[in-house]
Each structure stands twice: as structure tokens, then as C-alpha cells.
Amino acid sequence: MTRLEDWLTWTLSPSLSAILVTLIFSLTLPILIHTYLYKRAVAKELPTFLLLGPSGAGKTSLLTLLSNGTPSPTHTSQAPQTATCQLPSTTRSSEDKYRSENDTSSRTQPSILLLDTPGHGKLRHHAIASLTSPTALKGLLFVVDSAVLSSAAGLTETAEYLYDVLLLLQKRHTQGKTSKGPLAIPVLLVANKQDVFTSLPAGLVKSKLEEELGKVRQTRSKGLLDSGIGMDDDGEADEESNWLGEYGAKGFKFAQMREHGVEVEVVGMSTSAEGEDEGRVHECWGWIGANV
């Protein structure tokens, strides 16, 4: 007790050494506390991949397939669902891109968070909100039903939802507050249910959606003009900000999104099939690993 009292007395004394020690302590303590709390916060923030798309496309089935390794029976989601999983040992992450394939030393595969959102029109606000809220958002998996796209109604509904998502990503990138802008968010277009007889192959899914997105773009642009917007300079700027892809282009191609920091890739698979189609899930894992 005497030593403690002596130490406290010394720290309060006007000696130069006591003043220096107190000053150093008062300056370093807040830094140490901040560093500790920051590391704890970052550790909790896993790389997040958002699953979205029309209702019934198979988002929840893909979630269970990625998290459990096997497909499971699912029902229509009414609320967002999450699953934490680890990259398979056979999948190379972005951290391993400079690592030799012959390097046999052990490595810890990163964990990720999968966020599945409802696809019903009245519940899509969950997906839209999730596009901006997670600071660790690394990519989007937009799941579509390849068989539904063979009908005009199904194709239009899917394209309109995809248009809203891509336009939001485009605005997010172009309206960034910093000179570098926000980090680019890639999109994987998952053409699901390839095992269904009436399904469209992945290449046709891509071209059909590009064509329909061009029609949606023209329809919405015409709607702005008919409402009187676009008759002056401010209106023209507003029309351009709501134009998906290359402004003024006749047709739409996913490649137009690259200048807005959005890289779109397409993969065909089936979450309910066995054999080769089920094995295509490795392409999803490969894409996720490359963007972790």
C-alpha cells in the first residue's frame, strides 16, 4: 500500500520525469483503446455476398447449397436470411492469386457471410436496403429461373428487377463522395434450374436479358420525357443519371456497366440437380473466392 501511495504521490509531483510519463500515458492510452476497439469491429465484419432475384428463382436453395454443401427443400422467403460459411479448400481466394499452385503449405480459408433476400415485389426493399448498408459488401449473386425467362412476362419481371439493381450500383459508383469512388461491386448472374426441360442455356439467358434491359431502358426514358422531365438542362442531367449503361446507346450490353465499376458475369447451374449440373456450384465458389 505504501508503494502505491508513493507512486501516486510521484505522478502528481511537479518533477519533469513525472510530467513526461503522465503525458506519454495520456497520449498513448486513447490510441491503444481505439486500436483495440477498431480491430474488434473489423473482425466481426465478414465479407458479404448478397443473394437477390425474383421470387421462386432458387436463392434460398443456392444459400443452403453453398452453406451446407447439399441442396435442401426450401419455401418462399418472407424475410432476409444469413449463413456464415468458409471457402472450400479447393477454392482459391483473391489473397492467393500470387500464390504458387505448387505451394503445399497450410492456409486458412476465409469465412464469408451470405445474405439471402426475399424476391417478392413487396419485399424487395430488403434487397435494395442491403445494397447500401453492409460496408463489407463484396458482390451480388442475382439468381434467375432459366425456365421462367422463356415467357414474356417472366422475362420482363426479371429484367425490370435487374435494371433497378444495376442502376442503383451505377449511381452508387458515379455519385461516390471520394475521388476514387466506392469500391466496385461485381455481379454474378446465376441462370438457375438448367435441369428443367424448358430452361434457356446460360448464353441465351444473357442475350435475352440484355435485349429486355434495353427495352426497359427505352420505356423508362420515354416515361421521363412524357412527364415533362428532360425539357431543360436539369431534366437532361436527370435523364442521364437514370439511364443504365452507356448514355444514348441504342442497345444494352452488360459490358457497358464496366465503366461504372460493375462487372457482370453469367453462370448456368441447377441447385436441385445431381451430377454435372450440381457440380457447377464450384463456378459460384470460384467467383466468390476471386472477389473476397
Disulfide bonds with the S-S distance in Angstrom:
none
